[in-house]
Amino acid sequence: MVNQSWGRYCGWLELASCLTLGVFFPFDKHQVLAEVTPDTTLGAESSRVTPDAQVRGGLADLIEGGAERGANLFHSFTKNFGFKAPSF
């Protein structure tokens, strides 16, 4: 009896979640395009951008180069994308 009511509750919760996401995040067909401009202050470690390159069977901006630190790869671009650099 408890398992049935719990399962029914989960079903309603799942339905309510889907409806809520559908209201707040509507599916939109508008596209946003941006130009990727590498930052040249890193010298030899600067990123290189090749526009309209073949990437996995489609056209895309190919980003190569960057600064390697251990197992990490960093790219630097000239515009702020809405986040701030950490201050220590």
N, C-alpha and C positions, 0 to 999 in steps of 0.2 A: 504494500500500500504506500509506504513512504517512498519507495523507488519510483512508482508511477507518478506521484505528485511532483517529485524532484525532476523527473524527466519532462513533465509537462511545463514546469516552471522554466527549465532550460530552453525548451522550445519557444516559449513566449519571449524570453530574454533575447534569444537569437533573432527572432523576428523584429523585436523592438530596436535592437542594435542596427540591423540592416536598414530599417526605415529611417532611423535617425541619421545614419551616414548618408543615405540618399537625399535627405533634406538639406543637410549642411554641406555636403560635397557633391553638388550636382555634376553630372557628366557634361562636359563642355567641349565643343569642337574647335574652339579658338586655339590658335597656336601662337607661341611666343618665340621669336628668334633673337639670338644674341651673337655678337661677334667676340671671339676669344682673342685677346691681345696679350701676348706674353710680356712679362716684365724683364727688361734687359739688364737689371742691376746685378744679376748673379753671375755675370761674365760667362765662363765656359760651362757653368751649370744651369744656364738659362734654358727654359723650355722652348721647343721648336714646334710651331703649329703649321700643319699642312692642310689647307682647306680642301674640301671635296676629294678626299682620298678614299680608296676602297678599304673599308673596315668591315670584316665579317660579312662580305657579300653586299654591302650597301655603301652609299656615300656618306661620309661623316668627316668631321675635323679630327685629324690624327695629331695627337699630342705626344711628342717624344722629348727625350732629354730630361732635365730636372736635376735636382740635387739629391744624391743618395747619402743617407746616414744609416749605416747598418743595414737592416732589412727594410727600411722605410724609404719611400720616394716622395719628394716634395716638388710641387710646381708653384710658380709665382706668376700672377697675372696683374695687370695694371689697374683693374677696377675692384672695388670692394663689393662682395656678393651678399652683404647683409650681416656679416659676422665680424667680430673684432679680434685682433691678435691678442693673445694672452699677455698680461703684464706681470712680471715677476719681481 
